[in-house]
């Protein structure tokens, strides 16, 4: 599992920290994995989101992708 932080996400996506966290609240971006006080995401999850954004995914489609990501995380525990 390759974890990336918020700075690395912003290098891949033209989004501010506040926009990313707003999208998390709106359930159209995956929640971070908390390790101590730090937040990380799995690299492949962000690549999946980038592909969806590039394909013009709708709000509902982005929510479904996030739900799938969170379910996969739970199943792998």
C-alpha positions as CSV (number, residue, x, y, z in Angstrom):
1,X,0.0,0.0,0.0
2,X,1.5,3.3,-1.1
3,X,0.2,6.2,1.0
4,X,0.3,9.8,-0.1
5,X,-0.4,13.0,1.8
6,X,-2.4,16.1,1.0
7,X,0.5,17.9,-0.6
8,X,1.1,15.0,-3.0
9,X,-2.6,15.1,-3.9
10,X,-2.5,18.8,-4.6
11,X,0.5,18.1,-6.9
12,X,-1.7,15.8,-9.0
13,X,-5.0,17.8,-8.7
14,X,-5.6,21.5,-9.0
15,X,-7.4,21.7,-5.7
16,X,-6.8,23.6,-2.5
17,X,-6.8,22.0,0.9
18,X,-10.2,23.5,1.7
19,X,-11.7,22.3,-1.5
20,X,-10.5,18.8,-0.9
21,X,-12.0,18.8,2.6
22,X,-15.2,20.3,1.3
23,X,-15.4,17.5,-1.2
24,X,-14.9,15.0,1.6
25,X,-17.8,16.5,3.5
26,X,-19.9,16.3,0.3
27,X,-18.9,12.7,0.0
28,X,-17.4,13.1,-3.5
29,X,-13.8,12.6,-2.3
30,X,-12.5,9.7,-0.1
31,X,-12.0,10.3,3.6
32,X,-8.4,10.2,4.6
33,X,-6.7,7.4,6.6
34,X,-5.6,8.9,9.9
35,X,-2.3,7.8,11.3
36,X,-1.6,9.7,14.4
37,X,-2.4,13.3,13.6
38,X,-1.6,12.9,10.0
39,X,-3.9,12.2,7.0
40,X,-3.1,10.0,4.1
41,X,-4.8,8.4,1.1
42,X,-3.9,5.3,-0.8
43,X,-2.3,6.2,-4.1
44,X,-4.6,4.0,-6.2
45,X,-7.7,5.6,-4.7
46,X,-6.6,9.0,-5.8
47,X,-5.8,7.7,-9.3
48,X,-9.3,6.3,-9.4
49,X,-10.7,9.6,-8.5
50,X,-8.6,11.5,-11.0
51,X,-9.8,9.1,-13.7
52,X,-13.4,9.8,-12.7
53,X,-12.9,13.6,-12.7
54,X,-11.2,13.3,-16.1
55,X,-14.1,11.3,-17.5
56,X,-16.6,13.9,-16.3
57,X,-18.2,11.8,-13.6
58,X,-21.4,13.2,-12.0
59,X,-21.9,14.0,-8.4
60,X,-23.7,10.7,-7.9
61,X,-21.0,8.8,-9.7
62,X,-18.3,10.3,-7.5
63,X,-20.3,9.5,-4.4
64,X,-20.6,5.9,-5.6
65,X,-16.9,5.6,-6.2
66,X,-16.2,7.0,-2.7
67,X,-18.7,4.5,-1.2
68,X,-16.9,1.7,-3.0
69,X,-13.5,2.9,-1.8
70,X,-14.7,3.0,1.8
71,X,-16.3,-0.4,1.6
72,X,-13.1,-1.9,0.1
73,X,-11.1,-0.4,3.0
74,X,-13.5,-2.0,5.5
75,X,-13.3,-5.4,3.8
76,X,-9.5,-5.4,3.8
77,X,-9.3,-4.8,7.6
